[in-house]
Amino acid sequence: MNMKRTRSRNHRSGSSGGGSRQQNGQIPLNRNHVFDSNGPEVRVRGTAQQLFEKYLQLGRDATSGGDRVTAEACFQHAEHYFRILNAMAQAAQQAQIERQERAARSRSAYQQENGGNNLADEPQPSPDREENEESAAAVS
């Protein structure tokens, strides 16, 4: 009765094995994410910004060489990475807005908890009033 152990013990069910994989095949919206791109003629590796610039240059080179088909393919690849850059910028802007709203909510909650007794809420004397009070005290 020599039974072999199944190899399924090393497989994780219900989870993706690597931590860098995204759900639903989405691209991580991180400016520093490195992409491996199989372009029309070459394989290119770099950030979305680097790939955008590289494919634009490859498209220009192909255009100057008279290869319109390769140029169009390179420009389409460049457009793809341009769209990724725009999506990253929108996500970063949305995240910044959410952070600002969250900070404003936490500030207002803090002020409500402390009954509004916050140094920032107290009226501050104007610099002109302080100078006038000091000069009046010096004269007396």
N, CA, C and O of each residue as an XYZ file, in Angstrom:
560
protein
N       0.817     -1.195      0.000
C       0.000      0.000      0.000
C       0.855      1.251      0.000
O       0.721      2.106      0.876
N       1.691      1.352     -0.935
C       2.544      2.506     -1.068
C       1.856      3.538     -1.958
O       1.862      3.409     -3.182
N       1.271      4.547     -1.353
C       0.557      5.568     -2.121
C       1.439      6.804     -2.276
O       2.094      7.246     -1.332
N       1.437      7.333     -3.461
C       2.183      8.568     -3.697
C       1.381      9.757     -3.209
O       0.154      9.795     -3.308
N       2.099     10.709     -2.688
C       1.427     11.937     -2.277
C       1.078     12.748     -3.520
O       1.824     12.789     -4.498
N      -0.037     13.363     -3.446
C      -0.417     14.200     -4.586
C       0.353     15.517     -4.540
O       0.729     16.006     -3.474
N       0.563     16.044     -5.668
C       1.310     17.288     -5.745
C       0.433     18.512     -5.522
O       0.921     19.642     -5.553
N      -0.824     18.296     -5.302
C      -1.728     19.428     -5.154
C      -1.525     20.180     -3.844
O      -2.087     21.260     -3.663
N      -0.748     19.639     -2.946
C      -0.554     20.320     -1.667
C       0.196     21.641     -1.837
O       0.070     22.538     -1.004
N       0.960     21.760     -2.891
C       1.704     22.995     -3.119
C       0.899     24.037     -3.875
O       1.330     25.183     -4.004
N      -0.252     23.653     -4.370
C      -1.064     24.587     -5.132
C      -2.015     25.307     -4.197
O      -2.622     24.705     -3.312
N      -2.131     26.575     -4.405
C      -3.060     27.371     -3.605
C      -4.348     27.504     -4.375
O      -4.361     28.004     -5.500
N      -5.408     27.068     -3.788
C      -6.683     27.208     -4.472
C      -7.306     28.537     -4.098
O      -7.308     28.928     -2.931
N      -7.833     29.227     -5.090
C      -8.525     30.469     -4.841
C      -7.641     31.691     -4.739
O      -8.152     32.792     -4.534
N      -6.357     31.543     -4.872
C      -5.498     32.725     -4.818
C      -4.503     32.670     -5.956
O      -4.139     31.602     -6.448
N      -4.081     33.835     -6.353
C      -3.048     33.870     -7.383
C      -1.712     33.710     -6.690
O      -1.496     34.282     -5.622
N      -0.836     32.964     -7.264
C       0.417     32.629     -6.624
C       1.313     33.810     -6.346
O       1.908     33.887     -5.271
N       1.430     34.729     -7.278
C       2.332     35.849     -7.094
C       1.629     37.054     -6.525
O       0.448     37.277     -6.793
N       2.339     37.826     -5.748
C       1.757     39.013     -5.162
C       1.629     40.156     -6.150
O       0.890     41.107     -5.893
N       2.328     40.089     -7.271
C       2.317     41.207     -8.209
C       1.186     41.106     -9.234
O       0.944     42.057     -9.978
N       0.510     39.996     -9.281
C      -0.575     39.846    -10.253
C      -1.785     40.654     -9.820
O      -2.070     40.775     -8.629
N      -2.479     41.195    -10.777
C      -3.657     42.002    -10.496
C      -4.912     41.210    -10.796
O      -4.896     40.297    -11.621
N      -5.987     41.553    -10.135
C      -7.246     40.886    -10.374
C      -7.790     41.311    -11.725
O      -7.567     42.438    -12.167
N      -8.493     40.422    -12.368
C      -9.151     40.675    -13.646
C      -8.174     41.102    -14.742
O      -8.599     41.692    -15.735
N      -6.907     40.826    -14.592
C      -5.937     41.143    -15.617
C      -5.675     42.626    -15.786
O      -5.149     43.042    -16.818
N      -6.030     43.436    -14.796
C      -5.829     44.875    -14.906
C      -4.366     45.222    -14.694
O      -3.641     44.530    -13.978
N      -3.951     46.298    -15.327
C      -2.586     46.786    -15.203
C      -2.498     47.616    -13.926
O      -3.357     48.464    -13.687
N      -1.486     47.389    -13.110
C      -1.364     48.209    -11.911
C      -1.108     49.668    -12.282
O      -0.299     49.962    -13.162
N      -1.792     50.558    -11.615
C      -1.657     51.974    -11.935
C      -0.555     52.586    -11.086
O      -0.805     53.436    -10.232
N       0.646     52.147    -11.333
C       1.821     52.625    -10.632
C       2.780     53.187    -11.671
O       3.113     52.518    -12.649
N       3.213     54.404    -11.452
C       4.071     55.072    -12.426
C       5.361     54.313    -12.710
O       5.901     54.393    -13.813
N       5.854     53.583    -11.723
C       7.143     52.908    -11.864
C       7.021     51.458    -12.299
O       8.016     50.734    -12.325
N       5.816     51.025    -12.640
C       5.619     49.637    -13.069
C       6.358     49.399    -14.386
O       6.261     50.206    -15.309
N       7.090     48.298    -14.470
C       7.865     47.973    -15.672
C       7.057     46.995    -16.526
O       6.586     45.964    -16.046
N       6.912     47.343    -17.787
C       6.173     46.531    -18.740
C       7.143     45.798    -19.660
O       8.191     46.332    -20.021
N       6.788     44.575    -20.035
C       7.486     43.845    -21.094
C       6.590     43.917    -22.312
O       5.467     43.415    -22.291
N       7.076     44.534    -23.367
C       6.247     44.733    -24.544
C       6.855     44.024    -25.748
O       8.034     44.196    -26.056
N       6.045     43.235    -26.413
C       6.473     42.609    -27.660
C       5.942     43.464    -28.801
O       4.798     43.309    -29.230
N       6.772     44.352    -29.278
C       6.360     45.279    -30.322
C       6.372     44.649    -31.696
O       6.587     43.445    -31.835
N       6.141     45.465    -32.711
C       6.084     44.955    -34.083
C       7.367     44.256    -34.534
O       7.312     43.235    -35.220
N       8.509     44.803    -34.153
C       9.763     44.207    -34.616
C      10.727     43.866    -33.486
O      11.606     43.020    -33.652
N      10.566     44.521    -32.338
C      11.512     44.328    -31.238
C      10.750     44.111    -29.932
O       9.561     44.408    -29.817
N      11.472     43.589    -28.972
C      10.911     43.473    -27.628
C      11.466     44.629    -26.808
O      12.674     44.867    -26.785
N      10.572     45.341    -26.139
C      10.963     46.528    -25.394
C      10.523     46.352    -23.947
O       9.462     45.792    -23.668
N      11.357     46.838    -23.032
C      11.037     46.758    -21.608
C      11.238     48.131    -20.999
O      12.229     48.804    -21.282
N      10.286     48.553    -20.150
C      10.417     49.838    -19.472
C       9.100     50.286    -18.880
O       8.107     49.560    -18.917
N       9.100     51.492    -18.331
C       7.873     52.067    -17.788
C       6.976     52.496    -18.942
O       7.402     52.522    -20.097
N       5.739     52.830    -18.622
C       4.803     53.250    -19.666
C       5.329     54.486    -20.399
O       5.200     54.585    -21.619
N       5.915     55.417    -19.667
C       6.463     56.625    -20.283
C       7.614     56.272    -21.227
O       7.690     56.794    -22.339
N       8.494     55.398    -20.790
C       9.624     55.002    -21.624
C       9.160     54.272    -22.877
O       9.685     54.506    -23.966
N       8.171     53.382    -22.726
C       7.672     52.638    -23.884
C       6.955     53.559    -24.855
O       7.090     53.410    -26.069
N       6.199     54.505    -24.333
C       5.526     55.488    -25.195
C       6.554     56.222    -26.052
O       6.404     56.316    -27.270
N       7.588     56.736    -25.413
C       8.623     57.474    -26.142
C       9.376     56.576    -27.122
O       9.691     57.000    -28.234
N       9.664     55.344    -26.718
C      10.406     54.417    -27.583
C       9.608     54.078    -28.838
O      10.149     54.084    -29.943
N       8.291     53.774    -28.660
C       7.472     53.429    -29.821
C       7.255     54.638    -30.736
O       7.166     54.484    -31.954
N       7.170     55.829    -30.159
C       7.090     57.021    -31.020
C       8.347     57.138    -31.878
O       8.276     57.404    -33.078
N       9.505     56.935    -31.235
C      10.762     57.028    -31.984
C      10.867     55.927    -33.036
O      11.312     56.179    -34.156
N      10.463     54.717    -32.686
C      10.494     53.625    -33.665
C       9.548     53.927    -34.830
O       9.864     53.628    -35.982
N       8.401     54.512    -34.531
C       7.456     54.881    -35.585
C       8.031     55.940    -36.503
O       7.883     55.862    -37.723
N       8.688     56.932    -35.917
C       9.327     57.987    -36.741
C      10.431     57.397    -37.615
O      10.564     57.744    -38.788
N      11.222     56.498    -37.022
C      12.302     55.866    -37.787
C      11.744     55.046    -38.947
O      12.281     55.082    -40.055
N      10.656     54.300    -38.687
C      10.053     53.491    -39.744
C       9.454     54.388    -40.832
O       9.517     54.060    -42.016
N       8.876     55.514    -40.426
C       8.319     56.454    -41.412
C       9.424     57.020    -42.292
O       9.276     57.099    -43.511
N      10.526     57.412    -41.673
C      11.625     57.974    -42.468
C      12.264     56.915    -43.360
O      12.848     57.244    -44.392
N      12.157     55.640    -42.968
C      12.683     54.550    -43.782
C      11.712     54.088    -44.859
O      12.045     53.232    -45.678
N      10.503     54.661    -44.855
C       9.528     54.324    -45.889
C       8.652     53.118    -45.569
O       7.900     52.668    -46.433
N       8.728     52.589    -44.364
C       7.923     51.427    -43.987
C       6.680     51.903    -43.239
O       6.682     52.028    -42.014
N       5.612     52.167    -44.008
C       4.394     52.731    -43.424
C       3.676     51.743    -42.530
O       3.062     52.152    -41.544
N       3.729     50.458    -42.838
C       3.022     49.453    -42.044
C       3.649     49.334    -40.655
O       2.942     49.345    -39.647
N       4.968     49.222    -40.609
C       5.653     49.140    -39.317
C       5.476     50.434    -38.539
O       5.299     50.407    -37.321
N       5.523     51.565    -39.232
C       5.328     52.853    -38.565
C       3.963     52.909    -37.905
O       3.846     53.329    -36.754
N       2.930     52.490    -38.623
C       1.578     52.509    -38.063
C       1.470     51.581    -36.856
O       0.827     51.926    -35.865
N       2.089     50.421    -36.933
C       2.063     49.484    -35.801
C       2.758     50.098    -34.585
O       2.274     49.969    -33.461
N       3.884     50.762    -34.809
C       4.603     51.410    -33.698
C       3.782     52.540    -33.102
O       3.732     52.696    -31.882
N       3.136     53.332    -33.956
C       2.307     54.431    -33.458
C       1.106     53.904    -32.669
O       0.679     54.531    -31.700
N       0.563     52.760    -33.078
C      -0.533     52.169    -32.318
C      -0.057     51.685    -30.951
O      -0.770     51.823    -29.957
N       1.140     51.121    -30.903
C       1.702     50.718    -29.612
C       1.931     51.952    -28.734
O       1.645     51.928    -27.537
N       2.446     53.020    -29.330
C       2.672     54.260    -28.578
C       1.352     54.792    -28.024
O       1.289     55.245    -26.881
N       0.304     54.736    -28.837
C      -1.010     55.208    -28.380
C      -1.504     54.371    -27.203
O      -2.102     54.907    -26.271
N      -1.262     53.084    -27.240
C      -1.665     52.207    -26.139
C      -1.015     52.655    -24.834
O      -1.695     52.774    -23.814
N       0.285     52.903    -24.857
C       0.976     53.319    -23.642
C       0.610     54.751    -23.254
O       0.657     55.101    -22.075
N       0.252     55.570    -24.217
C      -0.246     56.916    -23.913
C      -1.546     56.818    -23.124
O      -1.753     57.567    -22.170
N      -2.420     55.899    -23.519
C      -3.677     55.695    -22.794
C      -3.422     55.176    -21.383
O      -4.121     55.557    -20.445
N      -2.431     54.315    -21.232
C      -2.079     53.822    -19.899
C      -1.582     54.975    -19.034
O      -1.937     55.069    -17.859
N      -0.759     55.855    -19.612
C      -0.277     57.016    -18.869
C      -1.438     57.898    -18.414
O      -1.445     58.379    -17.281
N      -2.417     58.111    -19.290
C      -3.580     58.920    -18.925
C      -4.379     58.253    -17.819
O      -4.851     58.931    -16.906
N      -4.538     56.943    -17.885
C      -5.270     56.230    -16.840
C      -4.534     56.346    -15.500
O      -5.164     56.509    -14.455
N      -3.217     56.260    -15.535
C      -2.430     56.404    -14.312
C      -2.588     57.808    -13.728
O      -2.730     57.972    -12.516
N      -2.564     58.818    -14.599
C      -2.705     60.199    -14.133
C      -4.084     60.419    -13.515
O      -4.204     61.067    -12.475
N      -5.118     59.885    -14.149
C      -6.466     60.025    -13.604
C      -6.590     59.318    -12.267
O      -7.204     59.850    -11.343
N      -6.022     58.135    -12.150
C      -6.088     57.392    -10.891
C      -5.338     58.131     -9.787
O      -5.799     58.176     -8.646
N      -4.194     58.704    -10.116
C      -3.426     59.455     -9.121
C      -4.193     60.697     -8.678
O      -4.211     61.032     -7.494
N      -4.823     61.374     -9.625
C      -5.601     62.567     -9.289
C      -6.793     62.196     -8.410
O      -7.082     62.893     -7.438
N      -7.481     61.114     -8.738
C      -8.621     60.666     -7.948
C      -8.176     60.281     -6.546
O      -8.860     60.598     -5.573
N      -7.044     59.603     -6.429
C      -6.529     59.204     -5.119
C      -6.177     60.432     -4.282
O      -6.406     60.450     -3.073
N      -5.621     61.454     -4.927
C      -5.275     62.680     -4.211
C      -6.534     63.376     -3.700
O      -6.558     63.861     -2.568
N      -7.566     63.428     -4.516
C      -8.833     64.045     -4.100
C      -9.420     63.276     -2.921
O      -9.891     63.878     -1.956
N      -9.392     61.953     -2.999
C      -9.920     61.137     -1.906
C      -9.128     61.345     -0.628
O      -9.713     61.403      0.454
N      -7.795     61.460     -0.729
C      -6.974     61.718      0.455
C      -7.316     63.064      1.077
O      -7.410     63.183      2.299
N      -7.502     64.087      0.229
C      -7.847     65.409      0.736
C      -9.209     65.401      1.424
O      -9.373     66.010      2.482
N     -10.185     64.718      0.834
C     -11.508     64.632      1.441
C     -11.452     63.880      2.766
O     -12.111     64.268      3.731
N     -10.666     62.804      2.813
C     -10.534     62.032      4.038
C      -9.876     62.874      5.130
O     -10.285     62.813      6.290
N      -8.858     63.660      4.766
C      -8.186     64.519      5.738
C      -9.141     65.597      6.244
O      -9.137     65.913      7.433
N      -9.949     66.157      5.365
C     -10.915     67.183      5.782
C     -11.953     66.588      6.725
O     -12.331     67.218      7.712
N     -12.414     65.373      6.423
C     -13.392     64.721      7.301
C     -12.788     64.442      8.673
O     -13.450     64.635      9.694
N     -11.546     63.992      8.703
C     -10.921     63.683      9.994
C     -10.672     64.964     10.782
O     -10.787     64.957     12.007
N     -10.332     66.070     10.107
C     -10.154     67.348     10.805
C     -11.467     67.823     11.413
O     -11.500     68.260     12.563
N     -12.551     67.738     10.638
C     -13.833     68.200     11.155
C     -14.313     67.295     12.288
O     -14.916     67.782     13.244
N     -14.058     65.994     12.202
C     -14.433     65.081     13.281
C     -13.629     65.394     14.534
O     -14.166     65.340     15.640
N     -12.361     65.716     14.379
C     -11.510     66.069     15.515
C     -12.013     67.345     16.173
O     -12.064     67.436     17.399
N     -12.380     68.319     15.370
C     -12.886     69.580     15.913
C     -14.212     69.378     16.633
O     -14.455     70.018     17.656
N     -15.071     68.507     16.127
C     -16.341     68.242     16.787
C     -16.129     67.523     18.110
O     -16.818     67.806     19.090
N     -15.185     66.599     18.145
C     -14.907     65.869     19.379
C     -14.360     66.791     20.456
O     -14.662     66.614     21.636
N     -13.562     67.769     20.063
C     -12.948     68.684     21.025
C     -13.784     69.931     21.259
O     -13.303     70.893     21.859
N     -15.003     69.930     20.805
C     -15.903     71.052     21.042
C     -15.475     72.322     20.342
O     -15.871     73.414     20.751
N     -14.694     72.208     19.320
C     -14.266     73.386     18.575
C     -13.178     74.173     19.280
O     -12.789     75.237     18.799
N     -12.669     73.677     20.418
C     -11.588     74.364     21.116
C     -10.262     73.991     20.480
O      -9.524     73.138     20.974
N      -9.994     74.628     19.415
C      -8.771     74.342     18.671
C      -8.050     75.664     18.483
O      -8.698     76.681     18.237
N      -6.769     75.678     18.587
C      -6.016     76.917     18.434
C      -6.260     77.572     17.084
O      -6.249     78.798     16.974
N      -6.477     76.771     16.075
C      -6.708     77.327     14.746
C      -8.050     78.045     14.684
O      -8.233     78.932     13.851
N      -9.008     77.673     15.564
C     -10.321     78.297     15.563
C     -10.330     79.621     16.309
O     -11.185     80.465     16.042
N      -9.395     79.827     17.246
C      -9.385     81.047     18.032
C      -8.923     82.209     17.176
O      -8.028     82.058     16.344
N      -9.537     83.380     17.378
C      -9.096     84.547     16.601
C      -7.689     84.952     17.016
O      -7.377     85.040     18.204
N      -6.874     85.189     16.051
C      -5.501     85.582     16.299
C      -5.414     87.108     16.214
O      -6.021     87.707     15.326
N      -4.674     87.740     17.115
C      -4.538     89.198     17.024
C      -3.772     89.564     15.767
O      -2.843     88.870     15.356
N      -4.177     90.654     15.177
C      -3.503     91.081     13.953
C      -2.172     91.697     14.321
O      -2.029     92.241     15.416
N      -1.185     91.624     13.427
C       0.134     92.198     13.722
C       0.065     93.702     13.976
O       0.831     94.221     14.788
N      -0.839     94.413     13.298
C      -0.956     95.864     13.481
C      -1.406     96.180     14.900
O      -0.898     97.120     15.512
N      -2.354     95.407     15.433
C      -2.874     95.641     16.777
C      -1.761     95.430     17.803
O      -1.644     96.202     18.754
N      -0.940     94.386     17.617
C       0.151     94.131     18.559
C       1.148     95.281     18.563
O       1.606     95.702     19.625
N       1.489     95.797     17.371
C       2.437     96.900     17.287
C       1.872     98.133     17.965
O       2.603     98.836     18.662
N       0.569     98.418     17.776
C      -0.043     99.583     18.383
C      -0.076     99.440     19.898
O       0.163    100.414     20.611
N      -0.370     98.237     20.406
C      -0.399     98.015     21.845
C       0.993     98.165     22.433
O       1.139     98.715     23.524
N       2.032     97.684     21.730
C       3.401     97.800     22.223
C       3.836     99.245     22.226
O       4.477     99.684     23.182
N       3.512    100.002     21.190
C       3.916    101.411     21.144
C       3.160    102.215     22.187
O       3.724    103.146     22.762
N       1.892    101.882     22.451
C       1.110    102.594     23.477
C       1.683    102.283     24.864
O       1.729    103.166     25.720
N       2.109    101.065     25.091
C       2.698    100.691     26.375
C       4.043    101.369     26.559
O       4.399    101.712     27.687
N       4.796    101.573     25.500
C       6.103    102.227     25.592
C       5.934    103.712     25.897
O       6.756    104.282     26.615
N       4.903    104.347     25.379
C       4.653    105.777     25.574
C       4.201    106.019     27.023
O       4.566    107.042     27.602
N       3.425    105.117     27.620
C       2.892    105.344     28.961
C       3.909    105.218     30.013
O       3.601    105.385     31.193
